[in-house]
Amino acid sequence: MTFVVSSPNMGSPLRNTYDQSAVVPFVLKDGALEILLITNRSGKRWVIPKGFVEDDLTAQQSAAREAYEEAGIKGKVYEESIGEYRYRKWQGTLNVAVFLFEVHDVLEEWPEFHFRERAWLSVDEAAELVDEKALKKIIRRVPKLIDTMSIR
């Protein structure tokens, strides 16, 4: 956690900033790209797996751990971030670095399977279901990123 001293125009004299990492899980089935979304713990919103960057892990390793715990998936996290987005929660700002995650295994049970649902969706469907505008843009760029990275 870092603390940023604000200017008089920012409202409060101190603001908390937290770093998180996330993955956009994907598979290619017969040449068709599918994105995995999960529900948040309350089941009210569709999100991507994300969590705080652990002190003893890289952002990519933390994101892979969250993918397993929240979505029950295992696979390959690509090293380079494909984008970032921010959101407000807990009276602070959370900065989320997003990575591509190629899904190799989908588990029947996982640590949070009682709290979450999963859905495999087209890129357009996934982008429509998430709330954050910057995340919508990131998801819509995934096909081009996959082509650029020669994943197909």
ChimeraX commands (.cxc) that place a marker at each C-alpha (Angstrom):
marker #1 position 0.00,0.00,0.00 radius 0.5
marker #1 position 1.28,3.46,-0.86 radius 0.5
marker #1 position 0.09,6.78,0.39 radius 0.5
marker #1 position -0.14,9.74,-1.96 radius 0.5
marker #1 position -0.23,13.23,-0.54 radius 0.5
marker #1 position -2.98,15.08,-2.32 radius 0.5
marker #1 position -3.27,18.63,-3.47 radius 0.5
marker #1 position -5.88,20.90,-1.84 radius 0.5
marker #1 position -8.16,20.21,-4.84 radius 0.5
marker #1 position -8.28,16.45,-4.26 radius 0.5
marker #1 position -10.60,16.62,-1.26 radius 0.5
marker #1 position -8.85,14.65,1.47 radius 0.5
marker #1 position -5.28,15.28,2.60 radius 0.5
marker #1 position -4.28,11.62,2.20 radius 0.5
marker #1 position -5.51,8.95,-0.21 radius 0.5
marker #1 position -4.80,5.21,-0.14 radius 0.5
marker #1 position -3.67,3.53,-3.34 radius 0.5
marker #1 position -3.56,-0.25,-3.69 radius 0.5
marker #1 position -1.97,-2.39,-6.40 radius 0.5
marker #1 position -3.84,-5.35,-7.82 radius 0.5
marker #1 position -3.26,-7.69,-10.73 radius 0.5
marker #1 position -5.80,-9.50,-12.87 radius 0.5
marker #1 position -6.09,-11.84,-15.80 radius 0.5
marker #1 position -8.29,-12.02,-18.87 radius 0.5
marker #1 position -8.67,-15.80,-19.18 radius 0.5
marker #1 position -9.12,-17.07,-22.72 radius 0.5
marker #1 position -9.29,-20.23,-24.81 radius 0.5
marker #1 position -9.25,-20.81,-28.54 radius 0.5
marker #1 position -11.80,-23.47,-29.52 radius 0.5
marker #1 position -11.77,-24.41,-33.19 radius 0.5
marker #1 position -10.34,-20.98,-33.98 radius 0.5
marker #1 position -12.99,-19.13,-31.94 radius 0.5
marker #1 position -11.84,-16.97,-29.05 radius 0.5
marker #1 position -13.73,-17.26,-25.74 radius 0.5
marker #1 position -13.21,-15.15,-22.61 radius 0.5
marker #1 position -13.98,-16.41,-19.10 radius 0.5
marker #1 position -15.77,-14.10,-16.68 radius 0.5
marker #1 position -16.72,-14.87,-13.10 radius 0.5
marker #1 position -19.22,-13.31,-10.75 radius 0.5
marker #1 position -18.03,-11.25,-7.83 radius 0.5
marker #1 position -18.56,-12.86,-4.42 radius 0.5
marker #1 position -22.06,-11.39,-4.07 radius 0.5
marker #1 position -23.01,-12.74,-7.50 radius 0.5
marker #1 position -24.23,-9.35,-8.68 radius 0.5
marker #1 position -21.51,-8.37,-11.16 radius 0.5
marker #1 position -19.36,-10.07,-13.80 radius 0.5
marker #1 position -15.63,-9.54,-13.33 radius 0.5
marker #1 position -12.23,-10.98,-14.22 radius 0.5
marker #1 position -10.11,-12.78,-11.60 radius 0.5
marker #1 position -8.08,-10.20,-9.69 radius 0.5
marker #1 position -6.55,-9.55,-6.31 radius 0.5
marker #1 position -3.84,-7.76,-4.41 radius 0.5
marker #1 position -0.26,-8.27,-5.49 radius 0.5
marker #1 position 1.28,-10.41,-2.75 radius 0.5
marker #1 position 4.59,-9.23,-1.27 radius 0.5
marker #1 position 6.36,-12.49,-2.11 radius 0.5
marker #1 position 4.95,-12.83,-5.65 radius 0.5
marker #1 position 5.18,-10.95,-8.93 radius 0.5
marker #1 position 2.06,-9.30,-10.32 radius 0.5
marker #1 position 1.76,-12.17,-12.81 radius 0.5
marker #1 position 2.12,-14.85,-10.11 radius 0.5
marker #1 position -0.46,-13.10,-7.92 radius 0.5
marker #1 position -2.87,-12.91,-10.85 radius 0.5
marker #1 position -2.39,-16.62,-11.61 radius 0.5
marker #1 position -3.12,-17.45,-7.97 radius 0.5
marker #1 position -6.33,-15.41,-8.11 radius 0.5
marker #1 position -7.32,-17.18,-11.35 radius 0.5
marker #1 position -7.03,-20.51,-9.53 radius 0.5
marker #1 position -8.74,-19.37,-6.30 radius 0.5
marker #1 position -11.57,-17.35,-7.86 radius 0.5
marker #1 position -12.18,-19.10,-11.20 radius 0.5
marker #1 position -10.74,-22.60,-10.80 radius 0.5
marker #1 position -8.46,-22.34,-13.79 radius 0.5
marker #1 position -4.82,-23.12,-14.46 radius 0.5
marker #1 position -2.73,-22.07,-17.41 radius 0.5
marker #1 position -0.16,-19.63,-18.72 radius 0.5
marker #1 position 0.07,-15.98,-17.69 radius 0.5
marker #1 position 1.74,-13.84,-20.33 radius 0.5
marker #1 position 4.48,-11.62,-18.92 radius 0.5
marker #1 position 3.54,-8.28,-20.40 radius 0.5
marker #1 position 0.61,-6.29,-19.05 radius 0.5
marker #1 position -2.09,-5.70,-21.67 radius 0.5
marker #1 position -3.45,-2.66,-19.86 radius 0.5
marker #1 position -4.47,-1.13,-16.57 radius 0.5
marker #1 position -7.63,0.21,-15.04 radius 0.5
marker #1 position -8.58,1.89,-11.78 radius 0.5
marker #1 position -11.58,1.77,-9.54 radius 0.5
marker #1 position -12.57,3.17,-6.15 radius 0.5
marker #1 position -13.22,0.94,-3.14 radius 0.5
marker #1 position -12.59,1.04,0.61 radius 0.5
marker #1 position -12.05,4.82,0.49 radius 0.5
marker #1 position -9.09,4.32,-1.80 radius 0.5
marker #1 position -8.04,3.79,-5.39 radius 0.5
marker #1 position -7.16,0.35,-6.69 radius 0.5
marker #1 position -4.79,0.19,-9.67 radius 0.5
marker #1 position -5.17,-3.07,-11.59 radius 0.5
marker #1 position -2.54,-4.39,-14.01 radius 0.5
marker #1 position -4.14,-6.84,-16.45 radius 0.5
marker #1 position -2.46,-9.86,-18.08 radius 0.5
marker #1 position -3.55,-12.40,-20.67 radius 0.5
marker #1 position -4.09,-15.90,-19.29 radius 0.5
marker #1 position -4.27,-18.89,-21.63 radius 0.5
marker #1 position -6.44,-21.48,-19.89 radius 0.5
marker #1 position -5.11,-25.06,-19.95 radius 0.5
marker #1 position -7.21,-26.66,-17.18 radius 0.5
marker #1 position -10.70,-25.93,-15.85 radius 0.5
marker #1 position -11.33,-27.46,-12.42 radius 0.5
marker #1 position -14.67,-28.86,-11.24 radius 0.5
marker #1 position -14.05,-27.57,-7.71 radius 0.5
marker #1 position -11.81,-24.73,-6.54 radius 0.5
marker #1 position -11.42,-22.62,-3.39 radius 0.5
marker #1 position -14.27,-20.18,-4.20 radius 0.5
marker #1 position -16.61,-22.39,-6.26 radius 0.5
marker #1 position -19.40,-22.01,-3.68 radius 0.5
marker #1 position -19.34,-18.20,-4.13 radius 0.5
marker #1 position -18.86,-17.72,-7.86 radius 0.5
marker #1 position -20.26,-18.59,-11.24 radius 0.5
marker #1 position -18.23,-18.85,-14.45 radius 0.5
marker #1 position -19.24,-18.06,-18.02 radius 0.5
marker #1 position -17.38,-18.56,-21.30 radius 0.5
marker #1 position -18.31,-15.67,-23.57 radius 0.5
marker #1 position -17.45,-14.03,-26.84 radius 0.5
marker #1 position -15.27,-10.93,-26.64 radius 0.5
marker #1 position -18.26,-8.65,-27.27 radius 0.5
marker #1 position -20.41,-10.41,-24.65 radius 0.5
marker #1 position -17.62,-10.22,-22.04 radius 0.5
marker #1 position -16.96,-6.53,-22.75 radius 0.5
marker #1 position -20.67,-5.74,-22.37 radius 0.5
marker #1 position -20.97,-7.52,-19.02 radius 0.5
marker #1 position -18.08,-5.87,-17.13 radius 0.5
marker #1 position -18.71,-2.46,-15.54 radius 0.5
marker #1 position -15.37,-0.66,-15.85 radius 0.5
marker #1 position -15.00,1.29,-19.12 radius 0.5
marker #1 position -11.23,0.79,-19.28 radius 0.5
marker #1 position -11.67,-2.97,-18.76 radius 0.5
marker #1 position -14.23,-3.07,-21.58 radius 0.5
marker #1 position -11.59,-1.54,-23.87 radius 0.5
marker #1 position -8.93,-4.00,-22.71 radius 0.5
marker #1 position -11.21,-6.98,-23.38 radius 0.5
marker #1 position -12.13,-5.66,-26.84 radius 0.5
marker #1 position -8.41,-5.46,-27.71 radius 0.5
marker #1 position -7.73,-9.12,-26.80 radius 0.5
marker #1 position -8.23,-10.59,-30.31 radius 0.5
marker #1 position -5.70,-8.16,-31.81 radius 0.5
marker #1 position -3.25,-8.80,-28.96 radius 0.5
marker #1 position -3.52,-12.56,-29.47 radius 0.5
marker #1 position -2.88,-12.15,-33.20 radius 0.5
marker #1 position 0.09,-9.86,-32.50 radius 0.5
marker #1 position 1.55,-12.37,-30.02 radius 0.5
marker #1 position 1.13,-15.23,-32.52 radius 0.5
marker #1 position -0.89,-17.29,-30.05 radius 0.5
marker #1 position -3.35,-18.64,-32.63 radius 0.5
marker link #1:1,2 radius 0.2
marker link #1:2,3 radius 0.2
marker link #1:3,4 radius 0.2
marker link #1:4,5 radius 0.2
marker link #1:5,6 radius 0.2
marker link #1:6,7 radius 0.2
marker link #1:7,8 radius 0.2
marker link #1:8,9 radius 0.2
marker link #1:9,10 radius 0.2
marker link #1:10,11 radius 0.2
marker link #1:11,12 radius 0.2
marker link #1:12,13 radius 0.2
marker link #1:13,14 radius 0.2
marker link #1:14,15 radius 0.2
marker link #1:15,16 radius 0.2
marker link #1:16,17 radius 0.2
marker link #1:17,18 radius 0.2
marker link #1:18,19 radius 0.2
marker link #1:19,20 radius 0.2
marker link #1:20,21 radius 0.2
marker link #1:21,22 radius 0.2
marker link #1:22,23 radius 0.2
marker link #1:23,24 radius 0.2
marker link #1:24,25 radius 0.2
marker link #1:25,26 radius 0.2
marker link #1:26,27 radius 0.2
marker link #1:27,28 radius 0.2
marker link #1:28,29 radius 0.2
marker link #1:29,30 radius 0.2
marker link #1:30,31 radius 0.2
marker link #1:31,32 radius 0.2
marker link #1:32,33 radius 0.2
marker link #1:33,34 radius 0.2
marker link #1:34,35 radius 0.2
marker link #1:35,36 radius 0.2
marker link #1:36,37 radius 0.2
marker link #1:37,38 radius 0.2
marker link #1:38,39 radius 0.2
marker link #1:39,40 radius 0.2
marker link #1:40,41 radius 0.2
marker link #1:41,42 radius 0.2
marker link #1:42,43 radius 0.2
marker link #1:43,44 radius 0.2
marker link #1:44,45 radius 0.2
marker link #1:45,46 radius 0.2
marker link #1:46,47 radius 0.2
marker link #1:47,48 radius 0.2
marker link #1:48,49 radius 0.2
marker link #1:49,50 radius 0.2
marker link #1:50,51 radius 0.2
marker link #1:51,52 radius 0.2
marker link #1:52,53 radius 0.2
marker link #1:53,54 radius 0.2
marker link #1:54,55 radius 0.2
marker link #1:55,56 radius 0.2
marker link #1:56,57 radius 0.2
marker link #1:57,58 radius 0.2
marker link #1:58,59 radius 0.2
marker link #1:59,60 radius 0.2
marker link #1:60,61 radius 0.2
marker link #1:61,62 radius 0.2
marker link #1:62,63 radius 0.2
marker link #1:63,64 radius 0.2
marker link #1:64,65 radius 0.2
marker link #1:65,66 radius 0.2
marker link #1:66,67 radius 0.2
marker link #1:67,68 radius 0.2
marker link #1:68,69 radius 0.2
marker link #1:69,70 radius 0.2
marker link #1:70,71 radius 0.2
marker link #1:71,72 radius 0.2
marker link #1:72,73 radius 0.2
marker link #1:73,74 radius 0.2
marker link #1:74,75 radius 0.2
marker link #1:75,76 radius 0.2
marker link #1:76,77 radius 0.2
marker link #1:77,78 radius 0.2
marker link #1:78,79 radius 0.2
marker link #1:79,80 radius 0.2
marker link #1:80,81 radius 0.2
marker link #1:81,82 radius 0.2
marker link #1:82,83 radius 0.2
marker link #1:83,84 radius 0.2
marker link #1:84,85 radius 0.2
marker link #1:85,86 radius 0.2
marker link #1:86,87 radius 0.2
marker link #1:87,88 radius 0.2
marker link #1:88,89 radius 0.2
marker link #1:89,90 radius 0.2
marker link #1:90,91 radius 0.2
marker link #1:91,92 radius 0.2
marker link #1:92,93 radius 0.2
marker link #1:93,94 radius 0.2
marker link #1:94,95 radius 0.2
marker link #1:95,96 radius 0.2
marker link #1:96,97 radius 0.2
marker link #1:97,98 radius 0.2
marker link #1:98,99 radius 0.2
marker link #1:99,100 radius 0.2
marker link #1:100,101 radius 0.2
marker link #1:101,102 radius 0.2
marker link #1:102,103 radius 0.2
marker link #1:103,104 radius 0.2
marker link #1:104,105 radius 0.2
marker link #1:105,106 radius 0.2
marker link #1:106,107 radius 0.2
marker link #1:107,108 radius 0.2
marker link #1:108,109 radius 0.2
marker link #1:109,110 radius 0.2
marker link #1:110,111 radius 0.2
marker link #1:111,112 radius 0.2
marker link #1:112,113 radius 0.2
marker link #1:113,114 radius 0.2
marker link #1:114,115 radius 0.2
marker link #1:115,116 radius 0.2
marker link #1:116,117 radius 0.2
marker link #1:117,118 radius 0.2
marker link #1:118,119 radius 0.2
marker link #1:119,120 radius 0.2
marker link #1:120,121 radius 0.2
marker link #1:121,122 radius 0.2
marker link #1:122,123 radius 0.2
marker link #1:123,124 radius 0.2
marker link #1:124,125 radius 0.2
marker link #1:125,126 radius 0.2
marker link #1:126,127 radius 0.2
marker link #1:127,128 radius 0.2
marker link #1:128,129 radius 0.2
marker link #1:129,130 radius 0.2
marker link #1:130,131 radius 0.2
marker link #1:131,132 radius 0.2
marker link #1:132,133 radius 0.2
marker link #1:133,134 radius 0.2
marker link #1:134,135 radius 0.2
marker link #1:135,136 radius 0.2
marker link #1:136,137 radius 0.2
marker link #1:137,138 radius 0.2
marker link #1:138,139 radius 0.2
marker link #1:139,140 radius 0.2
marker link #1:140,141 radius 0.2
marker link #1:141,142 radius 0.2
marker link #1:142,143 radius 0.2
marker link #1:143,144 radius 0.2
marker link #1:144,145 radius 0.2
marker link #1:145,146 radius 0.2
marker link #1:146,147 radius 0.2
marker link #1:147,148 radius 0.2
marker link #1:148,149 radius 0.2
marker link #1:149,150 radius 0.2
marker link #1:150,151 radius 0.2
marker link #1:151,152 radius 0.2
view
